[in-house]
Amino acid sequence: MHEIPETMAQVTALVDQSRQNGQPLTEEQVIQGGLQNWMQELLDEGIEGGYLTAQLTDSGLTVLDITGKLLLKTDTLTAAKLVPAFKQDPHMTLMNVQTAMRKIIDSGRL
């Protein structure tokens, strides 16, 4: 899934679409995938290319380079925290992720 839902209504629509496609996803899976896709988009934009891969899990964010080498692991951004936050306030959660990713990119850690 390459979608980045911005509202819970969009999440519901994507869950329904996944069921119709025979690959049912939960709200949590759709939100986590959307947040990971948002992080990926921010990385691609911030680093000017698709050289890095973002992976969001319950324990944190990892960023791999094009060869699969681990460049960054942080528990600042976790699916366990971000998914419930998104359910409460999708817009603010996306903005908070954007701010956090900008700090990571600007810090020179990648």
N, CA, C and O of each residue as an XYZ file, in Angstrom:
440
protein
N       0.838     -1.175      0.000
C       0.000      0.000      0.000
C       0.888      1.244      0.000
O       1.827      1.349      0.789
N       0.579      2.180     -0.890
C       1.386      3.388     -0.996
C       0.598      4.628     -0.620
O       0.997      5.750     -0.931
N      -0.498      4.422      0.038
C      -1.369      5.512      0.438
C      -0.849      6.177      1.709
O      -0.171      5.558      2.529
N      -1.189      7.453      1.843
C      -0.914      8.180      3.072
C      -2.234      8.807      3.501
O      -2.542      9.935      3.115
N      -3.019      8.076      4.305
C      -4.293      8.640      4.738
C      -4.065      9.853      5.633
O      -3.127      9.898      6.429
N      -4.950     10.833      5.479
C      -4.852     12.055      6.271
C      -5.993     12.207      7.258
O      -5.988     13.118      8.085
N      -6.984     11.303      7.171
C      -8.132     11.330      8.076
C      -8.524      9.898      8.416
O      -8.127      8.955      7.732
N      -9.301      9.748      9.470
C      -9.796      8.419      9.823
C     -10.801      7.934      8.783
O     -10.930      6.727      8.577
N     -11.513      8.841      8.126
C     -12.425      8.436      7.059
C     -11.648      7.794      5.912
O     -12.102      6.813      5.323
N     -10.490      8.341      5.598
C      -9.647      7.750      4.555
C      -9.117      6.398      5.005
O      -9.006      5.482      4.190
N      -8.790      6.255      6.274
C      -8.343      4.967      6.815
C      -9.449      3.934      6.641
O      -9.195      2.822      6.180
N     -10.665      4.293      7.006
C     -11.800      3.379      6.877
C     -11.989      2.961      5.417
O     -12.224      1.787      5.130
N     -11.885      3.917      4.502
C     -12.032      3.609      3.079
C     -10.943      2.648      2.611
O     -11.217      1.751      1.814
N      -9.720      2.822      3.091
C      -8.619      1.937      2.703
C      -8.789      0.540      3.305
O      -8.439     -0.454      2.669
N      -9.321      0.461      4.520
C      -9.600     -0.840      5.138
C     -10.659     -1.563      4.297
O     -10.519     -2.749      3.996
N     -11.709     -0.844      3.926
C     -12.761     -1.436      3.093
C     -12.217     -1.883      1.740
O     -12.550     -2.963      1.252
N     -11.388     -1.054      1.147
C     -10.781     -1.385     -0.149
C      -9.911     -2.634     -0.035
O      -9.912     -3.473     -0.936
N      -9.173     -2.762      1.062
C      -8.311     -3.934      1.245
C      -9.143     -5.206      1.361
O      -8.742     -6.264      0.878
N     -10.295     -5.097      1.999
C     -11.190     -6.256      2.123
C     -11.725     -6.664      0.755
O     -11.795     -7.850      0.433
N     -12.098     -5.679     -0.038
C     -12.620     -5.951     -1.375
C     -11.554     -6.572     -2.267
O     -11.872     -7.359     -3.159
N     -10.304     -6.229     -2.038
C      -9.193     -6.772     -2.826
C      -8.739     -8.141     -2.330
O      -7.827     -8.741     -2.901
N      -9.377     -8.635     -1.266
C      -9.038     -9.958     -0.753
C      -7.796     -9.996      0.117
O      -7.297    -11.073      0.442
N      -7.291     -8.825      0.498
C      -6.129     -8.743      1.384
C      -6.475     -7.806      2.542
O      -5.959     -6.691      2.623
N      -7.356     -8.270      3.441
C      -7.870     -7.386      4.484
C      -6.786     -6.876      5.430
O      -5.915     -7.620      5.881
N      -6.877     -5.585      5.709
C      -5.978     -4.925      6.646
C      -6.802     -4.328      7.776
O      -7.974     -4.001      7.591
N      -6.194     -4.187      8.935
C      -6.832     -3.519     10.063
C      -6.584     -2.020      9.969
O      -5.739     -1.565      9.198
N      -7.328     -1.264     10.760
C      -7.081      0.182     10.836
C      -5.630      0.450     11.230
O      -4.969      1.315     10.655
N      -5.150     -0.297     12.208
C      -3.794     -0.094     12.703
C      -2.765     -0.333     11.597
O      -1.802      0.424     11.474
N      -2.961     -1.377     10.797
C      -2.029     -1.671      9.706
C      -2.050     -0.572      8.652
O      -1.004     -0.187      8.129
N      -3.234     -0.072      8.343
C      -3.347      1.004      7.358
C      -2.671      2.272      7.877
O      -1.942      2.936      7.141
N      -2.913      2.602      9.133
C      -2.299      3.804      9.717
C      -0.783      3.655      9.770
O      -0.057      4.562      9.366
N      -0.300      2.514     10.267
C       1.147      2.303     10.353
C       1.781      2.362      8.966
O       2.832      2.979      8.792
N       1.160      1.733      7.990
C       1.680      1.780      6.626
C       1.676      3.192      6.080
O       2.620      3.603      5.405
N       0.618      3.938      6.367
C       0.549      5.323      5.912
C       1.621      6.193      6.547
O       2.236      7.022      5.876
N       1.842      6.002      7.839
C       2.892      6.773      8.523
C       4.274      6.420      7.971
O       5.113      7.299      7.772
N       4.503      5.136      7.727
C       5.782      4.722      7.145
C       5.950      5.338      5.751
O       7.034      5.805      5.403
N       4.883      5.337      4.965
C       4.954      5.943      3.634
C       5.219      7.445      3.719
O       5.946      7.991      2.889
N       4.636      8.120      4.717
C       4.874      9.539      4.927
C       6.345      9.778      5.280
O       6.970     10.702      4.758
N       6.892      8.945      6.167
C       8.308      9.066      6.518
C       9.186      8.836      5.292
O      10.179      9.536      5.089
N       8.816      7.857      4.482
C       9.576      7.561      3.266
C       9.540      8.751      2.316
O      10.564      9.127      1.745
N       8.375      9.335      2.148
C       8.249     10.496      1.266
C       9.100     11.660      1.766
O       9.747     12.347      0.976
N       9.096     11.877      3.062
C       9.908     12.949      3.645
C      11.397     12.678      3.471
O      12.168     13.595      3.189
N      11.804     11.419      3.640
C      13.207     11.056      3.406
C      13.605     11.286      1.955
O      14.650     11.874      1.674
N      12.766     10.819      1.036
C      13.062     10.976     -0.392
C      13.214     12.445     -0.755
O      14.101     12.818     -1.523
N      12.346     13.268     -0.200
C      12.406     14.702     -0.470
C      13.626     15.348      0.200
O      14.329     16.150     -0.415
N      13.862     14.993      1.449
C      14.943     15.611      2.228
C      16.325     15.211      1.774
O      17.264     15.997      1.892
N      16.471     13.997      1.253
C      17.771     13.495      0.816
C      17.899     13.600     -0.712
O      18.938     13.268     -1.283
N      16.834     14.062     -1.351
C      16.803     14.249     -2.805
C      17.020     12.951     -3.569
O      17.927     12.838     -4.393
N      16.182     11.993     -3.280
C      16.239     10.737     -4.015
C      15.825      9.567     -3.159
O      15.746      9.676     -1.936
N      15.562      8.453     -3.800
C      15.113      7.262     -3.097
C      16.254      6.361     -2.685
O      16.249      5.171     -2.998
N      17.230      6.909     -1.989
C      18.415      6.144     -1.606
C      18.287      5.489     -0.239
O      19.072      4.608      0.110
N      17.302      5.917      0.530
C      17.126      5.426      1.886
C      15.753      4.797      2.023
O      14.816      5.158      1.310
N      15.644      3.849      2.951
C      14.379      3.172      3.196
C      14.004      3.317      4.661
O      14.784      2.990      5.555
N      12.782      3.817      4.892
C      12.256      3.953      6.244
C      11.453      2.714      6.596
O      10.670      2.222      5.784
N      11.649      2.210      7.809
C      10.876      1.080      8.310
C      10.366      1.446      9.698
O      11.146      1.651     10.629
N       9.043      1.525      9.820
C       8.418      1.884     11.088
C       7.843      0.636     11.745
O       7.045     -0.081     11.142
N       8.254      0.384     12.978
C       7.738     -0.748     13.754
C       7.270     -0.237     15.114
O       7.416      0.942     15.436
N       6.706     -1.146     15.901
C       6.278     -0.766     17.246
C       7.449     -0.309     18.104
O       7.262      0.487     19.024
N       8.647     -0.795     17.821
C       9.800     -0.441     18.643
C      10.566      0.773     18.129
O      11.402      1.319     18.849
N      10.298      1.207     16.899
C      10.974      2.412     16.436
C      11.120      2.507     14.940
O      10.618      1.674     14.185
N      11.817      3.540     14.533
C      12.104      3.803     13.131
C      13.526      3.376     12.824
O      14.453      3.707     13.563
N      13.699      2.642     11.737
C      15.025      2.360     11.229
C      15.105      2.918      9.818
O      14.123      2.936      9.076
N      16.296      3.373      9.472
C      16.550      3.876      8.125
C      17.741      3.099      7.575
O      18.806      3.042      8.189
N      17.536      2.509      6.415
C      18.569      1.721      5.745
C      19.016      2.452      4.492
O      18.231      3.165      3.867
N      20.302      2.270      4.120
C      20.753      2.850      2.858
C      20.418      1.900      1.720
O      19.799      0.858      1.933
N      20.823      2.259      0.529
C      20.467      1.508     -0.674
C      21.025      0.085     -0.664
O      20.508     -0.788     -1.361
N      22.079     -0.153      0.124
C      22.663     -1.489      0.213
C      22.084     -2.313      1.363
O      22.436     -3.480      1.540
N      21.184     -1.690      2.151
C      20.599     -2.378      3.292
C      21.325     -2.128      4.599
O      20.955     -2.690      5.631
N      22.364     -1.284      4.570
C      23.126     -0.970      5.782
C      22.295     -0.057      6.689
O      21.692      0.913      6.230
N      22.276     -0.384      7.972
C      21.554      0.401      8.953
C      22.243      1.748      9.154
O      23.417      1.804      9.520
N      21.505      2.832      8.912
C      22.044      4.174      9.112
C      21.525      4.826     10.380
O      22.213      5.633     11.005
N      20.301      4.469     10.754
C      19.683      5.121     11.899
C      18.673      4.187     12.535
O      17.913      3.512     11.841
N      18.669      4.153     13.842
C      17.636      3.446     14.593
C      17.259      4.370     15.742
O      18.114      4.787     16.523
N      15.990      4.680     15.835
C      15.533      5.564     16.898
C      14.216      5.080     17.465
O      13.365      4.568     16.738
N      14.054      5.243     18.764
C      12.791      4.889     19.390
C      11.952      6.137     19.658
O      10.961      6.086     20.387
N      12.356      7.247     19.066
C      11.595      8.485     19.180
C      10.288      8.392     18.398
O       9.252      8.878     18.851
N      10.340      7.772     17.232
C       9.172      7.576     16.384
C       8.836      6.089     16.373
O       9.567      5.291     15.785
N       7.741      5.716     17.016
C       7.341      4.314     17.062
C       5.886      4.174     16.620
O       5.062      5.054     16.867
N       5.590      3.069     15.972
C       4.205      2.797     15.593
C       3.333      2.670     16.836
O       2.166      3.062     16.826
N       3.901      2.122     17.905
C       3.138      1.936     19.145
C       2.626      3.268     19.691
O       1.559      3.307     20.304
N       3.359      4.350     19.482
C       2.931      5.681     19.942
C       2.166      6.436     18.859
O       1.187      7.124     19.149
N       2.613      6.306     17.621
C       2.054      7.121     16.546
C       0.676      6.669     16.070
O      -0.153      7.505     15.710
N       0.418      5.363     16.061
C      -0.889      4.877     15.594
C      -2.017      5.389     16.493
O      -3.002      5.918     15.977
N      -1.909      5.251     17.820
C      -2.974      5.806     18.677
C      -3.086      7.328     18.560
O      -4.184      7.883     18.612
N      -1.946      7.994     18.402
C      -1.965      9.453     18.241
C      -2.702      9.831     16.968
O      -3.475     10.789     16.959
N      -2.469      9.088     15.892
C      -3.139      9.355     14.619
C      -4.653      9.198     14.773
O      -5.424      9.996     14.240
N      -5.066      8.172     15.499
C      -6.499      7.951     15.706
C      -7.139      9.137     16.425
O      -8.294      9.473     16.167
N      -6.394      9.765     17.321
C      -6.915     10.905     18.077
C      -6.871     12.203     17.267
O      -7.810     12.998     17.310
N      -5.769     12.414     16.526
C      -5.603     13.663     15.773
C      -4.686     13.413     14.573
O      -3.477     13.631     14.659
N      -5.254     12.958     13.464
C      -4.445     12.617     12.289
C      -3.562     13.760     11.802
O      -2.376     13.561     11.538
N      -4.128     14.944     11.682
C      -3.364     16.073     11.140
C      -2.156     16.406     12.017
O      -1.047     16.578     11.512
N      -2.372     16.495     13.315
C      -1.269     16.834     14.219
C      -0.210     15.745     14.218
O       0.981     16.040     14.307
N      -0.625     14.503     14.120
C       0.335     13.396     14.086
C       1.210     13.490     12.839
O       2.427     13.323     12.923
N       0.602     13.753     11.686
C       1.385     13.899     10.452
C       2.344     15.083     10.552
O       3.477     15.006     10.078
N       1.898     16.168     11.163
C       2.768     17.337     11.333
C       3.925     17.021     12.291
O       5.064     17.421     12.049
N       3.626     16.303     13.378
C       4.677     15.931     14.332
C       5.713     15.015     13.683
O       6.912     15.167     13.919
N       5.253     14.068     12.868
C       6.181     13.187     12.150
C       7.037     14.007     11.200
O       8.246     13.794     11.109
N       6.418     14.941     10.492
C       7.174     15.784      9.563
C       8.248     16.583     10.292
O       9.379     16.679      9.815
N       7.910     17.147     11.426
C       8.879     17.912     12.215
C      10.016     17.022     12.701
O      11.184     17.403     12.620
N       9.677     15.839     13.203
C      10.700     14.909     13.698
C      11.620     14.446     12.571
O      12.834     14.363     12.754
N      11.044     14.145     11.407
C      11.860     13.703     10.272
C      12.751     14.833      9.784
O      13.901     14.593      9.418
N      12.249     16.042      9.773
C      13.067     17.203      9.369
C      14.251     17.354     10.311
O      15.365     17.622      9.860
N      14.032     17.188     11.605
C      15.132     17.275     12.574
C      16.176     16.195     12.310
O      17.376     16.462     12.367
N      15.724     14.982     12.024
C      16.652     13.886     11.729
C      17.466     14.199     10.490
O      18.686     14.039     10.486
N      16.797     14.644      9.440
C      17.477     14.942      8.172
C      18.458     16.103      8.359
O      19.597     16.036      7.896
N      18.019     17.158      9.033
C      18.860     18.344      9.232
C      20.020     18.106     10.179
O      21.014     18.832     10.144
N      19.900     17.094     11.023
C      20.952     16.829     12.017
C      22.218     16.239     11.395
O      23.276     16.220     12.025
N      22.103     15.760     10.162
C      23.257     15.135      9.510
C      23.471     13.699      9.951
O      24.516     13.119      9.658
N      22.501     13.107     10.653
C      22.635     11.721     11.108
C      22.466     10.721      9.992
O      22.738      9.534     10.173
N      22.018     11.184      8.835
C      21.821     10.271      7.702
C      22.838     10.574      6.615
O      22.844      9.917      5.574
